[in-house]
């Protein structure tokens, strides 16, 4: 089978006890949540699967707006020179970055990154927008897709392109930023427990502190919310 060929839909669902990974794929495809695509590492989200995403998105979006956040959208493409300004941050994404080197029939003067995350371009815009403390705080959320060139993929869990949201805020003091971080971690916890029903009676999700390698420069977020499967 070539990379662009799509495997046939499974006629039976593999038993969990026999092959957990295969069972998961069989369920996703037989339930018509998602399917493989001709693009290596990318999936097609089918209507049932996308409906689940929409419900999750709507529930989370309401919570964001209740805390004062508003939605915005930033470019899919990021100039290489802009990304390299955050060289420490880029190191973690370098093996997964997808590059655009040609537009139409012309070679680009500067390579463009297909968005793996938006810190650099959003930070650049914040630097232009914030002229004094009167411009703060900024509370923005972005619903978008990102691309990370993954070697091993699995529908919904890890794919080359995936849907997500990223919130980026700017504050007058570090203390205000810390308060905001903890508030938003509570929002994610609320989604997990009250919408996804994954928090009772024994929560498979947890708050933790990032290790230093996972932090964004110069220090960045030190808290994270993780789910276990």
KARAQUI-V647538 format. One record per pair of residues at least 24 apart in sequence whose C-alpha atoms are under 10 Angstrom apart, sorted by the first residue. I is the first residue (numbers start at 0). J is the second residue. If there is no record, write none. Layout:
I;J
I;J
This chain:
1;37
2;36
2;37
2;38
2;39
2;40
3;35
3;36
3;37
3;38
3;39
4;35
4;36
4;37
4;38
4;39
5;34
5;35
5;36
5;37
5;38
5;39
6;34
6;35
6;36
7;35
8;34
8;35
20;153
23;153
23;154
24;153
24;154
24;155
27;154
27;155
28;154
32;154
32;155
33;154
33;155
34;154
35;153
35;154
38;159
39;148
39;149
39;150
39;152
39;158
39;159
40;147
40;148
40;149
40;150
40;151
40;152
40;153
40;154
40;157
40;158
40;159
40;160
41;146
41;148
41;149
41;152
41;153
41;154
41;155
41;157
41;158
41;159
41;160
41;161
42;152
42;153
42;154
42;155
42;157
42;158
42;159
42;160
42;161
43;154
44;154
44;155
44;161
48;155
52;162
52;163
54;194
55;190
55;191
55;194
55;195
56;142
56;163
56;164
56;190
58;189
58;190
58;193
58;194
59;164
59;186
59;187
59;189
59;190
59;194
60;140
60;142
60;164
62;183
62;186
62;187
62;189
62;190
63;138
63;139
63;140
63;166
63;183
63;186
63;187
64;138
64;139
64;140
66;138
66;179
66;182
66;183
66;186
67;137
67;138
67;139
68;137
68;138
68;139
68;140
68;166
68;167
68;168
69;137
69;138
69;139
69;140
69;141
69;166
70;138
70;139
70;140
70;141
70;142
70;164
70;166
71;138
71;139
71;140
71;141
71;142
71;143
71;166
72;121
72;139
72;140
72;141
72;142
72;143
73;114
73;117
73;120
73;121
73;124
73;141
73;142
73;143
74;113
74;114
74;117
74;120
74;121
74;143
75;111
75;112
75;113
75;114
75;115
75;116
75;117
75;120
75;143
75;144
75;145
75;146
76;110
76;111
76;112
76;113
76;114
76;115
76;117
76;120
77;110
77;111
77;112
77;113
77;114
77;115
77;116
77;117
77;119
77;120
78;109
78;110
78;111
78;112
78;113
78;114
78;119
78;120
79;109
79;110
79;111
79;112
80;109
80;110
80;111
80;112
81;111
81;112
81;119
81;120
81;123
82;111
82;112
82;117
82;118
82;119
82;120
83;119
84;119
85;118
85;119
85;215
85;216
85;217
86;216
87;212
87;214
87;215
87;216
87;217
88;118
88;119
88;212
88;213
88;214
88;215
88;216
88;217
89;115
89;116
89;119
89;215
91;212
91;213
91;215
92;116
92;147
92;148
93;147
93;148
94;147
94;148
94;149
94;150
95;146
95;147
95;148
95;149
95;150
95;159
96;146
96;147
96;148
96;149
97;146
97;147
97;148
97;159
112;146
113;144
113;145
113;146
113;147
114;143
114;144
114;145
114;146
114;147
114;160
115;144
115;145
115;146
115;147
115;148
115;159
115;160
115;161
116;143
116;144
116;145
116;146
116;147
116;163
116;164
116;165
117;141
117;143
117;145
117;165
117;166
117;167
118;165
118;166
118;167
118;215
121;167
121;168
122;167
122;168
122;169
125;167
125;168
125;169
126;169
129;169
131;171
132;170
132;171
132;172
133;171
134;169
134;170
134;171
135;168
135;169
135;170
135;171
135;172
136;168
136;169
136;170
136;171
136;172
136;175
136;176
137;167
137;168
137;169
137;170
137;171
138;166
138;167
138;168
138;169
138;170
138;179
139;165
139;166
139;167
139;168
139;169
140;164
140;165
140;166
140;167
140;168
141;165
141;166
141;167
142;166
176;220
177;220
177;221
177;222
180;220
180;221
180;222
180;223
181;206
181;222
181;223
183;224
184;222
184;223
184;224
185;224
187;223
187;224
187;225
188;224
188;225
188;226
191;226
197;226
197;227
198;226
202;226
202;227
203;227
203;228
204;228
